[in-house]
Amino acid sequence: MKIDVMTKDKDTKTVVPALRFPEFRDGEGWIPNKIDHVCKIGNGRDYKHLSAGNIPVYGSGGYMTSVDKFLYDGESVCVGRKGTIDKPIFLTGKFWTVDTLFYTYAFYKCLPKFLYLIFQQINWHKYNEAGGVPSLLKTTIGNINIFIPNNESEQKKIVDCFSCLDDLISAVADKIETLKEYKKGLMQQLFPAEGKTIPAIRFPEFQNAREWKQIKLRDVGEPLMCKRILKEQTTNEAVGNIPFYKIGTFGGNPDAYISKDILEDYKRKYSYPNKGDILISAAGTIGRLVVFDGKPAYFQDSNIVWIGNSETKILNAFLYCVYQTLKWQTSDGGIVSRLYNSDLKNMTIIFPENKIEQQKIADCLSSVDELISTEIAKLDQLKAHKKGLMQQLFPKLQ
């Protein structure tokens, strides 16, 4: 970021972003402002005295309900007063906000959508005023320093750039949801409905094959888990080279690391997953699934489990699909707060005995999973590109 001094006012320091559109490269630098110099900040109000209608009501967590009157009509950048303070939202048209959400209005030399881009870059938790539930004060928000280009054409150019990028991000996100819904519908067709033993759709070569068979998971294999790792046996990446996953990091980045010696010692003495085994989260969000890729790793005992499946009856690839159809519940049908071995053992599953049919179904659903993964990777790349572009097109906020 380059700092200029404007010739009109020797005391006003302006800044120039690292990247600028060609037609503005020789223009004036961006001028420092406080937020309350470019807009006014309004308080939300209670809506319970209003009747039902078609005017949306928003809080810091997003849309709440609809009423018959509006608090403001126009474009506005909103930020949480309490609760979710780090997710600004852009509203347009008639709306109402409750007292957990500030809204902005009366913009001065700053396009609302340009201010929205700035709000997305502010570290709002830095301005948190509370020790418990995060909270912001109107005066604190108003005093935050930002930079604005005087030329509204430059503001609009930047807004249009990010609008196109946001449209692309939304399109990819919508495609992901469409693919997920497609997969859900496909599974409902490829697996028998509750109480049935034949699916609605079957591959041609299995149209006249036998009905699917019901068994308990205990007939597939015993629930297994890694042996407990002591806290003093865990370390950081600089010391240990084997990732250790707890329930909170399961399927993501490891929580800690252990040494190769500890891993090899434990593998000699205790159960350890084979490549292709499906790891199941047994606490927290029950039933999250990860196919073990065989790379050296360790998993938190009792919270992450798997079925010791020899694949004599069911292929792991098909079992992974079966798990996605299960309603994870206790043996008496209650709500799961923790998945115990007895719950796993007593779960009833249904499967075709022909392993070729199992593989065919697994391959079909796996191809959809690959499409979803490709789109998720694309979405992550677009979000990273947007973040990087923002860092280039906007001066760094102090």
C-alpha contacts under 8 A as a table, 3 or more apart, distances in Angstrom:
res1	aa1	res2	aa2	distance
1	M	15	V	6.84
1	M	16	V	5.88
1	M	17	P	5.30
1	M	18	A	5.30
1	M	395	P	6.18
1	M	396	K	7.39
2	K	15	V	5.80
2	K	16	V	5.20
2	K	17	P	6.92
2	K	18	A	7.39
3	I	13	K	6.93
3	I	14	T	5.91
3	I	15	V	4.50
3	I	16	V	6.28
3	I	29	G	7.89
4	D	13	K	6.02
4	D	14	T	5.14
4	D	15	V	5.72
4	D	16	V	7.31
4	D	29	G	6.44
5	V	9	D	7.70
5	V	10	K	6.15
5	V	11	D	7.55
5	V	12	T	6.41
5	V	13	K	4.94
5	V	14	T	5.95
6	M	9	D	5.63
6	M	10	K	6.06
6	M	12	T	6.40
6	M	13	K	6.64
6	M	14	T	6.74
6	M	28	E	7.42
6	M	29	G	7.58
7	T	10	K	6.03
9	D	12	T	5.53
10	K	13	K	7.56
12	T	31	I	7.74
13	K	31	I	7.23
13	K	32	P	7.40
14	T	29	G	4.98
14	T	30	W	5.17
14	T	31	I	4.94
14	T	32	P	6.45
15	V	29	G	5.01
15	V	30	W	5.07
15	V	31	I	6.85
15	V	32	P	7.99
15	V	147	F	7.66
15	V	395	P	6.81
16	V	29	G	5.06
16	V	30	W	6.00
16	V	395	P	6.53
17	P	20	R	6.50
17	P	392	Q	6.32
17	P	393	L	5.60
17	P	394	F	5.28
17	P	395	P	4.61
17	P	396	K	7.96
18	A	392	Q	5.14
18	A	393	L	6.42
18	A	394	F	7.56
18	A	395	P	7.24
19	L	392	Q	5.10
19	L	393	L	5.06
19	L	394	F	7.91
20	R	24	F	6.52
20	R	25	R	5.87
20	R	393	L	6.16
21	F	24	F	5.67
21	F	25	R	6.45
22	P	25	R	5.37
23	E	26	D	7.46
24	F	27	G	5.02
24	F	154	E	7.00
28	E	149	P	7.79
28	E	150	N	7.78
29	G	149	P	6.79
30	W	147	F	5.66
30	W	148	I	5.15
30	W	149	P	4.28
30	W	150	N	6.69
31	I	147	F	5.33
31	I	148	I	5.33
31	I	149	P	6.08
31	I	150	N	6.97
32	P	145	N	6.75
32	P	146	I	5.76
32	P	147	F	4.49
32	P	148	I	6.53
33	N	37	H	6.31
33	N	38	V	7.35
33	N	145	N	5.73
33	N	146	I	5.34
33	N	147	F	5.84
33	N	148	I	7.02
34	K	37	H	5.32
34	K	38	V	7.15
34	K	142	G	6.25
34	K	143	N	5.35
34	K	144	I	5.45
34	K	145	N	4.58
34	K	146	I	5.90
35	I	38	V	5.56
35	I	39	C	6.45
35	I	141	I	6.84
35	I	142	G	4.76
35	I	143	N	6.20
35	I	144	I	5.87
35	I	145	N	6.59
35	I	146	I	6.74
36	D	39	C	5.27
36	D	40	K	5.74
36	D	41	I	7.22
36	D	141	I	7.74
36	D	142	G	4.33
36	D	143	N	6.69
37	H	40	K	7.78
37	H	108	Y	7.39
37	H	142	G	7.74
38	V	107	F	5.54
38	V	108	Y	4.66
38	V	109	K	6.48
38	V	110	C	6.11
39	C	104	T	6.32
39	C	105	Y	5.79
39	C	106	A	5.34
39	C	107	F	4.30
39	C	108	Y	5.90
39	C	110	C	7.95
40	K	104	T	5.54
40	K	105	Y	5.32
40	K	106	A	5.76
40	K	107	F	7.02
41	I	102	F	6.57
41	I	103	Y	5.81
41	I	104	T	4.54
41	I	105	Y	6.52
41	I	138	K	6.94
41	I	142	G	7.65
42	G	102	F	5.66
42	G	103	Y	5.12
42	G	104	T	5.80
42	G	105	Y	7.33
43	N	97	T	7.87
43	N	98	V	7.85
43	N	99	D	6.20
43	N	101	L	7.08
43	N	102	F	5.11
43	N	103	Y	6.60
44	G	96	W	7.30
44	G	97	T	4.61
44	G	98	V	4.25
44	G	99	D	4.08
44	G	100	T	6.74
44	G	101	L	5.77
44	G	102	F	5.85
44	G	103	Y	7.18
45	R	96	W	7.85
45	R	97	T	6.30
45	R	98	V	4.56
45	R	99	D	4.90
46	D	49	H	7.60
46	D	98	V	5.39
46	D	99	D	6.54
47	Y	50	L	5.53
47	Y	57	V	7.96
47	Y	67	V	7.67
47	Y	96	W	7.83
47	Y	98	V	6.87
48	K	51	S	7.81
50	L	67	V	6.14
50	L	68	D	6.52
50	L	69	K	7.06
51	S	67	V	5.50
51	S	68	D	5.55
52	A	66	S	5.99
52	A	67	V	4.25
52	A	68	D	5.53
53	G	66	S	5.48
53	G	67	V	4.08
53	G	68	D	4.00
53	G	69	K	7.56
54	N	66	S	5.29
54	N	67	V	5.78
54	N	68	D	6.12
55	I	66	S	4.98
55	I	67	V	5.04
55	I	68	D	5.85
55	I	69	K	6.37
55	I	70	F	6.25
55	I	94	K	6.32
55	I	95	F	5.52
55	I	96	W	7.05
56	P	63	Y	6.88
56	P	64	M	7.45
56	P	65	T	5.96
56	P	66	S	4.31
56	P	67	V	6.48
56	P	94	K	7.65
56	P	95	F	5.26
56	P	96	W	6.27
57	V	63	Y	5.92
57	V	64	M	5.52
57	V	65	T	5.30
57	V	66	S	5.47
57	V	67	V	7.00
57	V	95	F	6.06
57	V	96	W	4.67
57	V	97	T	5.47
57	V	98	V	7.18
58	Y	61	G	7.53
58	Y	62	G	5.23
58	Y	63	Y	4.45
58	Y	64	M	5.45
58	Y	65	T	7.49
58	Y	95	F	7.69
58	Y	96	W	6.35
58	Y	97	T	4.80
58	Y	98	V	6.37
58	Y	101	L	7.39
59	G	62	G	5.24
59	G	63	Y	6.46
59	G	64	M	6.65
59	G	80	G	7.45
59	G	97	T	5.89
59	G	98	V	5.44
59	G	99	D	7.41
59	G	100	T	5.65
59	G	101	L	5.27
60	S	79	V	6.97
60	S	80	G	4.61
60	S	81	R	7.14
60	S	82	K	6.90
60	S	83	G	6.44
60	S	84	T	5.37
60	S	85	I	6.90
60	S	87	K	7.87
60	S	100	T	5.60
60	S	101	L	5.08
61	G	83	G	7.67
61	G	84	T	6.10
67	V	70	F	7.78
69	K	96	W	7.64
70	F	73	D	7.06
70	F	94	K	5.64
70	F	95	F	5.08
70	F	96	W	5.16
71	L	94	K	7.35
71	L	95	F	5.97
71	L	96	W	4.69
71	L	97	T	7.10
72	Y	93	G	7.81
72	Y	94	K	5.74
72	Y	95	F	5.76
72	Y	96	W	6.56
73	D	92	T	7.14
73	D	93	G	4.94
73	D	94	K	4.12
73	D	95	F	6.45
74	G	91	L	7.74
74	G	92	T	5.09
74	G	93	G	4.64
74	G	94	K	6.45
75	E	90	F	7.38
75	E	91	L	5.74
75	E	92	T	4.18
75	E	93	G	6.45
75	E	105	Y	7.57
75	E	112	P	6.42
76	S	90	F	5.87
76	S	91	L	5.24
76	S	92	T	6.20
76	S	103	Y	6.17
76	S	104	T	5.22
76	S	105	Y	6.00
76	S	112	P	6.22
77	V	88	P	6.93
77	V	89	I	5.99
77	V	90	F	4.72
77	V	91	L	6.41
77	V	103	Y	5.92
77	V	104	T	5.51
77	V	112	P	6.56
77	V	113	K	7.55
77	V	115	L	7.18
77	V	116	Y	5.64
78	C	88	P	5.49
78	C	89	I	5.24
78	C	90	F	6.19
78	C	91	L	7.40
78	C	101	L	6.57
78	C	102	F	5.45
78	C	103	Y	4.32
78	C	104	T	6.29
79	V	85	I	6.16
79	V	86	D	7.35
79	V	87	K	6.74
79	V	88	P	4.52
79	V	89	I	6.59
79	V	101	L	5.79
79	V	102	F	5.42
79	V	103	Y	6.70
80	G	83	G	6.68
80	G	84	T	5.69
80	G	85	I	4.23
80	G	86	D	7.16
80	G	87	K	7.32
80	G	88	P	7.00
80	G	100	T	5.84
80	G	101	L	4.39
80	G	102	F	6.00
80	G	135	S	7.69
80	G	136	L	7.32
81	R	84	T	7.89
81	R	85	I	6.29
81	R	99	D	7.32
81	R	100	T	4.81
81	R	101	L	5.02
81	R	102	F	5.93
81	R	135	S	5.48
81	R	136	L	4.94
81	R	137	L	6.80
81	R	138	K	7.94
82	K	85	I	6.22
82	K	100	T	5.04
82	K	101	L	7.14
82	K	133	V	6.87
82	K	134	P	5.74
82	K	135	S	4.29
82	K	136	L	6.42
83	G	100	T	7.26
83	G	133	V	5.76
83	G	134	P	5.32
83	G	135	S	6.44
84	T	87	K	6.43
84	T	134	P	7.15
85	I	88	P	7.36
85	I	124	W	6.41
85	I	125	H	7.22
85	I	134	P	6.73
85	I	135	S	6.84
85	I	136	L	7.24
86	D	123	N	7.32
86	D	124	W	5.39
86	D	125	H	6.82
87	K	120	Q	7.53
88	P	116	Y	7.46
88	P	119	F	6.54
88	P	120	Q	6.56
89	I	116	Y	7.59
90	F	113	K	7.53
90	F	116	Y	6.62
91	L	95	F	7.71
92	T	95	F	7.70
97	T	100	T	7.81
97	T	101	L	6.02
97	T	102	F	7.37
97	T	103	Y	7.42
98	V	101	L	5.87
99	D	102	F	7.23
102	F	138	K	7.91
104	T	107	F	7.83
107	F	110	C	5.97
107	F	111	L	6.96
107	F	112	P	6.84
108	Y	111	L	7.93
109	K	150	N	7.11
109	K	152	E	7.27
110	C	114	F	6.77
110	C	115	L	6.74
110	C	148	I	7.17
110	C	152	E	7.17
110	C	155	Q	7.75
111	L	114	F	5.12
111	L	115	L	6.38
111	L	152	E	7.32
111	L	155	Q	7.01
111	L	156	K	7.54
112	P	115	L	5.13
112	P	116	Y	6.25
113	K	116	Y	4.84
113	K	117	L	6.46
113	K	159	V	6.44
114	F	117	L	5.19
114	F	118	I	6.57
114	F	155	Q	6.14
114	F	156	K	7.37
114	F	158	I	7.58
114	F	159	V	5.80
115	L	118	I	4.97
115	L	119	F	6.13
116	Y	119	F	4.98
116	Y	120	Q	6.36
117	L	120	Q	5.24
117	L	121	Q	6.92
117	L	159	V	7.72
118	I	121	Q	5.35
118	I	122	I	6.70
118	I	146	I	7.68
119	F	122	I	5.35
122	I	397	L	7.43
123	N	126	K	5.63
123	N	127	Y	7.63
124	W	127	Y	5.47
124	W	128	N	6.78
125	H	128	N	4.93
125	H	134	P	7.49
127	Y	136	L	6.67
127	Y	140	T	7.09
127	Y	141	I	7.92
128	N	134	P	5.76
128	N	135	S	5.38
128	N	136	L	5.51
129	E	134	P	6.95
129	E	135	S	5.41
129	E	136	L	5.74
129	E	137	L	7.16
130	A	133	V	6.39
130	A	134	P	5.56
130	A	135	S	5.57
130	A	136	L	7.96
131	G	134	P	7.05
136	L	140	T	6.94
136	L	141	I	7.22
137	L	140	T	5.14
137	L	141	I	6.39
138	K	141	I	5.22
138	K	142	G	6.15
139	T	142	G	5.01
139	T	143	N	6.24
140	T	143	N	5.30
140	T	144	I	6.67
141	I	144	I	5.50
145	N	397	L	7.28
145	N	398	Q	7.21
146	I	397	L	6.30
147	F	395	P	7.09
147	F	397	L	7.73
149	P	152	E	7.06
149	P	154	E	6.87
149	P	155	Q	6.67
151	N	154	E	5.49
151	N	155	Q	6.75
152	E	155	Q	4.84
152	E	156	K	6.08
153	S	156	K	5.05
153	S	157	K	6.13
154	E	157	K	5.03
154	E	158	I	6.31
155	Q	158	I	5.30
155	Q	159	V	6.15
156	K	159	V	4.87
156	K	160	D	5.97
157	K	160	D	5.19
157	K	161	C	6.19
158	I	161	C	5.05
158	I	162	F	6.38
158	I	393	L	7.74
159	V	162	F	5.35
159	V	163	S	5.97
160	D	163	S	4.92
160	D	164	C	6.23
161	C	164	C	5.47
161	C	165	L	6.50
162	F	165	L	4.85
162	F	166	D	5.90
162	F	386	K	7.62
163	S	166	D	5.02
163	S	167	D	6.07
164	C	167	D	5.09
164	C	168	L	6.35
165	L	168	L	5.11
165	L	169	I	6.22
165	L	382	L	7.82
165	L	386	K	7.24
166	D	169	I	4.91
166	D	170	S	6.04
167	D	170	S	5.08
167	D	171	A	6.10
168	L	171	A	5.02
168	L	172	V	6.29
169	I	172	V	5.28
169	I	173	A	6.14
169	I	379	L	6.30
169	I	382	L	6.48
169	I	383	K	7.31
170	S	173	A	4.98
170	S	174	D	6.00
171	A	174	D	5.10
171	A	175	K	6.19
172	V	175	K	4.97
172	V	176	I	6.28
172	V	375	E	6.60
172	V	378	K	7.62
172	V	379	L	6.22
173	A	176	I	5.13
173	A	177	E	6.44
173	A	375	E	7.97
173	A	376	I	7.86
173	A	379	L	6.85
174	D	177	E	5.13
174	D	178	T	6.13
175	K	178	T	4.95
175	K	179	L	6.11
175	K	375	E	7.60
176	I	179	L	5.15
176	I	180	K	6.19
176	I	372	I	5.86
176	I	375	E	6.27
176	I	376	I	6.97
177	E	180	K	5.01
177	E	181	E	6.17
178	T	181	E	5.12
178	T	182	Y	6.10
179	L	182	Y	4.90
179	L	183	K	6.10
179	L	368	V	7.30
179	L	371	L	7.80
179	L	372	I	6.42
180	K	183	K	5.08
180	K	184	K	6.16
180	K	372	I	7.30
181	E	184	K	4.98
181	E	185	G	6.21
182	Y	185	G	5.17
182	Y	186	L	6.06
183	K	186	L	4.92
183	K	187	M	6.10
183	K	365	L	7.05
183	K	368	V	6.67
184	K	187	M	5.25
184	K	188	Q	6.40
185	G	188	Q	5.11
185	G	189	Q	6.51
186	L	189	Q	5.15
186	L	190	L	6.09
187	M	190	L	4.98
187	M	191	F	5.83
187	M	325	T	7.82
187	M	365	L	7.82
188	Q	191	F	5.61
188	Q	192	P	7.28
188	Q	193	A	6.98
189	Q	192	P	7.14
189	Q	199	P	6.13
189	Q	200	A	5.12
189	Q	201	I	5.39
190	L	199	P	5.48
190	L	200	A	6.51
190	L	201	I	5.43
190	L	202	R	6.51
190	L	361	I	7.32
191	F	198	I	7.52
191	F	199	P	4.89
191	F	200	A	7.39
192	P	195	G	7.83
192	P	196	K	5.43
192	P	197	T	5.63
192	P	198	I	5.11
192	P	199	P	3.81
192	P	200	A	6.59
193	A	196	K	5.36
193	A	197	T	7.70
193	A	198	I	7.97
193	A	199	P	6.75
193	A	200	A	7.91
196	K	199	P	7.48
197	T	211	E	5.52
197	T	212	W	5.13
197	T	213	K	7.11
197	T	350	I	7.66
198	I	211	E	5.54
198	I	212	W	6.06
199	P	202	R	6.39
202	R	206	F	6.33
202	R	207	Q	5.87
203	F	206	F	5.59
203	F	207	Q	6.46
203	F	357	E	7.94
204	P	207	Q	5.31
205	E	208	N	7.68
206	F	209	A	4.91
206	F	357	E	7.19
210	R	352	P	7.75
211	E	352	P	7.02
212	W	350	I	6.18
212	W	351	F	5.11
212	W	352	P	4.45
212	W	353	E	6.83
213	K	350	I	5.41
213	K	351	F	5.41
213	K	352	P	6.14
213	K	353	E	6.94
214	Q	348	T	6.66
214	Q	349	I	5.69
214	Q	350	I	4.40
214	Q	351	F	6.65
215	I	219	D	6.54
215	I	348	T	5.63
215	I	349	I	5.65
215	I	350	I	6.44
216	K	219	D	5.48
216	K	220	V	7.25
216	K	345	K	6.44
216	K	346	N	5.62
216	K	347	M	5.46
216	K	348	T	4.43
216	K	349	I	6.08
217	L	220	V	5.09
217	L	221	G	6.61
217	L	344	L	6.48
217	L	345	K	4.98
217	L	346	N	6.31
217	L	347	M	5.70
217	L	348	T	6.34
217	L	349	I	6.82
218	R	221	G	5.36
218	R	222	E	5.94
218	R	223	P	7.91
218	R	344	L	7.46
218	R	345	K	4.31
218	R	346	N	6.59
219	D	345	K	7.96
220	V	307	I	7.56
220	V	308	G	7.72
220	V	309	N	5.94
220	V	310	S	7.83
220	V	313	K	7.03
220	V	314	I	7.38
221	G	307	I	5.51
221	G	308	G	4.85
221	G	309	N	5.04
221	G	310	S	7.35
222	E	307	I	5.49
222	E	308	G	5.34
222	E	309	N	7.67
222	E	345	K	7.36
223	P	305	V	6.56
223	P	306	W	5.55
223	P	307	I	4.43
223	P	308	G	6.18
223	P	341	N	6.02
223	P	344	L	7.12
223	P	345	K	7.27
224	L	271	S	6.71
224	L	305	V	5.57
224	L	306	W	5.31
224	L	307	I	5.89
224	L	308	G	6.30
225	M	271	S	6.55
225	M	272	Y	7.14
225	M	299	F	7.87
225	M	300	Q	7.96
225	M	301	D	5.59
225	M	302	S	6.02
225	M	304	I	6.53
225	M	305	V	4.71
225	M	306	W	6.46
226	C	270	Y	7.04
226	C	271	S	5.98
226	C	272	Y	6.03
226	C	298	Y	7.23
226	C	299	F	6.13
226	C	300	Q	6.61
226	C	301	D	5.00
226	C	302	S	7.58
226	C	305	V	7.68
227	K	266	Y	7.35
227	K	270	Y	6.56
227	K	271	S	7.52
227	K	300	Q	7.83
227	K	301	D	5.60
228	R	300	Q	6.71
228	R	301	D	5.14
229	I	233	Q	6.51
229	I	234	T	7.50
229	I	300	Q	7.37
229	I	301	D	7.71
230	L	233	Q	5.28
230	L	234	T	7.07
231	K	234	T	5.51
232	E	235	T	7.64
233	Q	258	I	6.43
234	T	240	G	7.78
234	T	244	F	7.88
234	T	256	A	6.15
234	T	257	Y	5.49
234	T	258	I	4.97
234	T	259	S	7.96
235	T	239	V	6.37
235	T	240	G	6.00
235	T	256	A	5.93
235	T	257	Y	5.14
235	T	258	I	5.93
236	N	239	V	5.68
236	N	240	G	5.99
236	N	256	A	5.68
236	N	257	Y	5.39
236	N	258	I	7.80
237	E	240	G	5.22
237	E	241	N	6.01
237	E	243	P	7.92
237	E	256	A	7.24
237	E	257	Y	5.86
238	A	241	N	7.57
239	V	257	Y	7.89
239	V	259	S	7.51
240	G	243	P	7.86
240	G	257	Y	5.11
240	G	258	I	4.77
240	G	259	S	4.52
240	G	260	K	7.31
241	N	257	Y	6.23
241	N	258	I	6.37
241	N	259	S	5.81
241	N	260	K	6.59
242	I	257	Y	5.28
242	I	258	I	5.18
242	I	259	S	5.92
242	I	260	K	6.14
242	I	263	L	7.62
242	I	296	P	6.25
242	I	297	A	5.45
242	I	298	Y	7.25
243	P	254	P	5.52
243	P	255	D	7.58
243	P	256	A	6.16
243	P	257	Y	4.50
243	P	258	I	6.53
243	P	296	P	7.55
243	P	297	A	5.06
243	P	298	Y	6.35
244	F	254	P	5.53
244	F	255	D	6.03
244	F	256	A	5.14
244	F	257	Y	4.96
244	F	258	I	6.54
244	F	297	A	5.96
244	F	298	Y	4.72
244	F	299	F	5.80
244	F	300	Q	7.43
245	Y	248	G	7.83
245	Y	249	T	5.72
245	Y	250	F	5.53
245	Y	253	N	7.73
245	Y	254	P	4.86
245	Y	255	D	5.44
245	Y	256	A	6.94
245	Y	297	A	7.66
245	Y	298	Y	6.22
245	Y	299	F	4.92
245	Y	300	Q	6.11
246	K	249	T	5.46
246	K	250	F	5.87
246	K	254	P	7.37
246	K	255	D	6.09
246	K	299	F	6.25
246	K	300	Q	5.00
246	K	303	N	7.70
246	K	304	I	7.89
247	I	250	F	5.10
247	I	281	S	6.74
247	I	283	A	7.08
247	I	284	G	7.17
247	I	300	Q	6.83
247	I	303	N	6.16
247	I	304	I	6.79
248	G	255	D	7.87
248	G	284	G	7.88
249	T	252	G	5.18
249	T	253	N	5.73
249	T	254	P	5.70
249	T	255	D	5.93
250	F	253	N	7.51
250	F	254	P	7.37
250	F	281	S	7.72
251	G	289	L	8.00
251	G	290	V	6.28
254	P	257	Y	7.34
258	I	262	I	6.76
258	I	263	L	7.29
259	S	262	I	5.43
259	S	263	L	6.59
260	K	263	L	5.08
260	K	264	E	6.18
261	D	264	E	5.23
261	D	265	D	6.11
262	I	265	D	5.14
262	I	266	Y	6.16
263	L	266	Y	5.22
263	L	267	K	6.10
263	L	297	A	7.97
263	L	298	Y	7.41
264	E	267	K	5.09
264	E	268	R	6.33
265	D	268	R	5.36
265	D	269	K	6.63
266	Y	269	K	5.18
266	Y	270	Y	5.64
267	K	270	Y	5.50
267	K	271	S	6.59
267	K	272	Y	6.03
273	P	277	D	6.06
273	P	292	F	7.25
273	P	294	G	7.94
273	P	306	W	7.45
273	P	308	G	7.83
274	N	277	D	5.60
274	N	292	F	7.22
274	N	294	G	6.46
275	K	291	V	7.90
275	K	292	F	5.42
275	K	293	D	5.32
275	K	294	G	4.29
276	G	291	V	5.69
276	G	292	F	5.28
276	G	293	D	6.22
276	G	294	G	7.31
276	G	316	N	6.41
276	G	317	A	7.56
277	D	291	V	5.88
277	D	292	F	5.51
277	D	306	W	6.82
277	D	307	I	7.47
277	D	308	G	7.69
277	D	309	N	7.48
277	D	316	N	6.41
278	I	289	L	6.47
278	I	290	V	5.73
278	I	291	V	4.53
278	I	292	F	6.09
278	I	306	W	5.89
278	I	307	I	7.43
278	I	316	N	7.19
278	I	320	Y	6.45
279	L	289	L	5.67
279	L	290	V	5.15
279	L	291	V	6.09
279	L	292	F	6.61
279	L	304	I	6.39
279	L	305	V	5.63
279	L	306	W	4.87
280	I	286	I	7.78
280	I	287	G	5.54
280	I	288	R	5.68
280	I	289	L	4.97
280	I	290	V	6.80
280	I	304	I	5.54
280	I	305	V	5.26
280	I	306	W	5.86
281	S	284	G	7.42
281	S	285	T	6.95
281	S	286	I	5.48
281	S	287	G	5.24
281	S	288	R	5.17
281	S	289	L	6.74
281	S	303	N	5.90
281	S	304	I	4.74
281	S	305	V	6.61
282	A	285	T	7.70
282	A	286	I	5.34
282	A	287	G	6.54
282	A	302	S	7.01
282	A	303	N	4.76
282	A	304	I	5.63
282	A	305	V	6.71
282	A	338	R	5.68
282	A	339	L	4.57
282	A	340	Y	7.15
283	A	286	I	5.48
283	A	303	N	5.38
283	A	304	I	7.76
283	A	337	S	6.66
283	A	338	R	4.84
283	A	339	L	6.39
284	G	337	S	7.25
284	G	338	R	7.37
285	T	288	R	6.57
286	I	328	W	6.95
286	I	336	V	7.34
286	I	337	S	7.61
286	I	338	R	7.09
286	I	339	L	6.96
287	G	323	Y	7.84
287	G	328	W	6.51
289	L	320	Y	7.86
291	V	320	Y	7.85
292	F	295	K	7.74
299	F	304	I	6.31
300	Q	303	N	5.90
300	Q	304	I	5.83
301	D	304	I	6.07
301	D	305	V	7.46
302	S	305	V	6.26
309	N	312	T	7.83
309	N	314	I	7.83
309	N	316	N	7.31
310	S	313	K	7.88
311	E	314	I	4.98
311	E	315	L	4.91
311	E	316	N	6.52
312	T	315	L	7.57
313	K	353	E	7.00
313	K	355	K	7.88
314	I	318	F	6.79
314	I	319	L	6.51
314	I	351	F	7.71
314	I	353	E	7.67
314	I	355	K	7.03
314	I	358	Q	7.65
315	L	318	F	5.30
315	L	319	L	6.15
315	L	355	K	6.96
315	L	358	Q	7.03
315	L	359	Q	7.40
316	N	319	L	4.81
316	N	320	Y	6.10
317	A	320	Y	5.32
317	A	321	C	6.88
317	A	359	Q	7.03
317	A	362	A	5.79
318	F	321	C	5.11
318	F	322	V	6.31
318	F	358	Q	5.57
318	F	359	Q	6.42
318	F	361	I	7.16
318	F	362	A	5.14
319	L	322	V	4.83
319	L	323	Y	6.14
320	Y	323	Y	5.25
320	Y	324	Q	6.68
321	C	324	Q	5.27
321	C	325	T	6.93
321	C	362	A	6.58
321	C	365	L	7.71
322	V	325	T	5.32
322	V	326	L	6.70
322	V	349	I	7.21
322	V	350	I	7.89
323	Y	326	L	5.29
326	L	349	I	7.94
328	W	336	V	6.95
328	W	339	L	7.96
329	Q	332	D	7.87
329	Q	333	G	5.58
329	Q	334	G	5.87
329	Q	335	I	5.63
329	Q	336	V	5.12
329	Q	339	L	7.64
329	Q	343	D	7.20
330	T	333	G	5.14
330	T	334	G	5.22
330	T	335	I	6.47
330	T	336	V	5.74
330	T	339	L	7.16
330	T	340	Y	7.99
330	T	343	D	5.23
331	S	334	G	7.37
331	S	342	S	7.24
331	S	343	D	5.01
331	S	346	N	6.28
331	S	347	M	7.24
336	V	339	L	6.36
339	L	343	D	6.24
339	L	344	L	7.13
340	Y	343	D	5.22
340	Y	344	L	6.55
341	N	344	L	5.12
341	N	345	K	6.11
342	S	345	K	5.10
342	S	346	N	6.21
343	D	346	N	5.42
343	D	347	M	6.38
344	L	347	M	5.45
351	F	358	Q	7.67
352	P	355	K	7.28
352	P	357	E	6.84
352	P	358	Q	6.50
353	E	358	Q	7.83
354	N	357	E	5.46
354	N	358	Q	6.54
355	K	358	Q	4.76
355	K	359	Q	6.08
356	I	359	Q	5.10
356	I	360	K	6.11
357	E	360	K	4.98
357	E	361	I	6.28
358	Q	361	I	5.38
358	Q	362	A	6.21
359	Q	362	A	4.97
359	Q	363	D	5.96
360	K	363	D	5.19
360	K	364	C	6.23
361	I	364	C	5.13
361	I	365	L	6.34
362	A	365	L	5.35
362	A	366	S	5.86
363	D	366	S	4.92
363	D	367	S	6.15
364	C	367	S	5.41
364	C	368	V	6.90
365	L	368	V	5.21
365	L	369	D	6.31
366	S	369	D	4.84
366	S	370	E	6.18
367	S	370	E	5.09
367	S	371	L	6.46
368	V	371	L	5.07
368	V	372	I	6.28
369	D	372	I	5.01
369	D	373	S	6.07
370	E	373	S	4.99
370	E	374	T	6.08
371	L	374	T	5.12
371	L	375	E	6.33
372	I	375	E	5.20
372	I	376	I	6.12
373	S	376	I	4.99
373	S	377	A	6.13
374	T	377	A	5.19
374	T	378	K	6.25
375	E	378	K	4.88
375	E	379	L	6.09
376	I	379	L	4.97
376	I	380	D	6.20
377	A	380	D	5.09
377	A	381	Q	6.22
378	K	381	Q	5.08
378	K	382	L	6.22
379	L	382	L	5.12
379	L	383	K	6.21
380	D	383	K	5.16
380	D	384	A	6.13
381	Q	384	A	5.06
381	Q	385	H	6.04
382	L	385	H	4.93
382	L	386	K	6.13
383	K	386	K	5.04
383	K	387	K	6.21
384	A	387	K	5.07
384	A	388	G	6.17
385	H	388	G	5.12
385	H	389	L	6.00
386	K	389	L	5.03
386	K	390	M	6.10
387	K	390	M	5.20
387	K	391	Q	6.43
388	G	391	Q	5.14
388	G	392	Q	6.46
389	L	392	Q	5.07
389	L	393	L	5.99
390	M	393	L	5.17
390	M	394	F	5.73
391	Q	394	F	5.68
391	Q	395	P	7.16
391	Q	396	K	7.02
392	Q	395	P	7.34
